[in-house]
């Protein structure tokens, strides 16, 4: 059984970072797949986040739990030996 990270759900607004800078900062320290959760309905930002490496961008409260679990499962499948 692996003891490493298997994925990361990330809110775009943190106390010391916001938006694309949040994703890029996390990517500097880990290669873990990142699923971005946000309250912002900004398709330009969402497209940029995916182009920069986010697995997917999910607007908070916009999808049923089953779809959220599907996205998390997809993230896990992108990790070697998962």
Sine and cosine of phi, psi and omega as CSV:
sin_phi,cos_phi,sin_psi,cos_psi,sin_omega,cos_omega
0.00,0.00,0.72,-0.69,-0.02,-1.00
-0.97,0.23,0.58,-0.82,0.05,-1.00
-0.95,-0.32,0.08,1.00,-0.01,-1.00
-0.99,0.15,0.05,-1.00,0.04,-1.00
-0.93,0.36,0.54,-0.84,0.00,-1.00
-0.87,-0.49,-0.09,1.00,0.04,-1.00
0.29,-0.96,0.24,-0.97,-0.07,-1.00
-0.58,-0.81,0.81,-0.58,0.16,-0.99
-0.99,-0.11,0.79,-0.61,-0.18,-0.98
-0.81,-0.58,0.78,-0.62,0.15,-0.99
-1.00,0.07,0.66,-0.75,-0.05,-1.00
-0.96,0.29,-0.34,0.94,-0.04,-1.00
-0.93,-0.37,0.95,-0.31,0.04,-1.00
-0.89,-0.47,0.27,-0.96,-0.04,-1.00
-0.82,0.57,-0.55,0.83,-0.07,-1.00
-0.89,-0.45,0.23,0.97,-0.03,-1.00
-0.33,-0.95,0.45,-0.89,0.01,-1.00
-0.50,-0.86,0.55,-0.83,0.12,-0.99
0.93,0.38,-0.61,-0.79,-0.04,-1.00
-0.84,0.54,-0.58,0.81,0.00,-1.00
-0.87,0.50,-0.53,0.85,0.03,-1.00
-0.90,0.44,-0.76,0.65,0.02,-1.00
-0.87,0.50,-0.76,0.65,-0.05,-1.00
-0.89,0.46,-0.60,0.80,0.02,-1.00
-0.91,0.42,-0.67,0.74,0.03,-1.00
-0.91,0.40,-0.64,0.77,-0.01,-1.00
-0.91,0.42,-0.38,0.93,0.05,-1.00
-0.92,0.38,-0.43,0.90,-0.09,-1.00
-0.92,-0.39,-0.12,0.99,0.00,-1.00
-0.45,-0.89,0.47,-0.88,0.10,-1.00
-0.98,-0.19,0.16,0.99,-0.01,-1.00
-0.88,0.47,0.71,-0.70,0.08,-1.00
-0.85,0.53,0.65,-0.76,-0.08,-1.00
-0.87,-0.50,0.80,-0.60,0.11,-0.99
-0.96,-0.27,0.89,-0.46,-0.08,-1.00
-1.00,-0.02,0.77,-0.63,0.09,-1.00
-0.94,-0.35,0.75,-0.66,-0.04,-1.00
-0.52,-0.86,0.40,-0.92,0.11,-0.99
-1.00,-0.09,-0.07,1.00,-0.05,-1.00
-1.00,0.06,0.79,-0.62,0.05,-1.00
-0.99,-0.17,0.94,0.34,-0.07,-1.00
-0.85,-0.53,0.99,-0.10,-0.09,-1.00
-0.88,0.47,-0.55,0.84,0.04,-1.00
-0.89,0.45,-0.71,0.71,0.04,-1.00
-0.90,0.43,-0.69,0.72,-0.01,-1.00
-0.87,0.50,-0.69,0.72,0.02,-1.00
-0.89,0.46,-0.69,0.72,0.02,-1.00
-0.88,0.47,-0.68,0.73,0.00,-1.00
-0.86,0.50,-0.69,0.72,0.01,-1.00
-0.93,0.37,-0.65,0.76,0.04,-1.00
-0.88,0.47,-0.52,0.85,-0.01,-1.00
-1.00,0.03,0.01,1.00,0.14,-0.99
0.84,-0.54,-0.10,1.00,0.07,-1.00
-0.91,0.42,0.63,-0.77,0.05,-1.00
-0.91,0.41,-0.64,0.77,0.00,-1.00
-0.21,-0.98,0.30,-0.96,0.06,-1.00
-0.83,-0.55,0.80,-0.60,-0.04,-1.00
-0.85,-0.52,0.78,-0.62,0.07,-1.00
-0.99,0.17,0.81,-0.58,-0.05,-1.00
-0.81,0.59,0.73,-0.68,0.06,-1.00
0.97,0.24,0.13,0.99,-0.10,-1.00
-1.00,-0.09,-0.11,0.99,-0.06,-1.00
-0.60,-0.80,0.42,-0.91,0.06,-1.00
-0.91,0.42,0.40,-0.92,0.00,-1.00
-0.82,0.57,-0.59,0.81,-0.02,-1.00
-0.88,0.47,-0.66,0.75,0.01,-1.00
-0.93,0.37,-0.62,0.78,0.06,-1.00
-0.88,0.47,-0.71,0.71,0.04,-1.00
-0.88,0.48,-0.63,0.78,0.06,-1.00
-0.86,0.52,-0.71,0.70,0.01,-1.00
-0.90,0.43,-0.64,0.77,0.05,-1.00
-0.90,0.43,-0.70,0.72,0.04,-1.00
-0.86,0.52,-0.67,0.74,0.03,-1.00
-0.87,0.50,-0.66,0.75,0.05,-1.00
-0.86,0.51,-0.72,0.69,-0.03,-1.00
-0.88,0.47,-0.61,0.80,-0.03,-1.00
-0.92,0.40,-0.32,0.95,0.00,-1.00
-0.99,0.11,-0.06,1.00,-0.02,-1.00
-1.00,-0.08,0.79,-0.62,0.04,-1.00
-0.81,0.59,0.64,-0.77,0.03,-1.00
0.90,0.44,0.48,0.87,0.04,-1.00
-0.99,-0.16,0.00,0.00,0.00,0.00
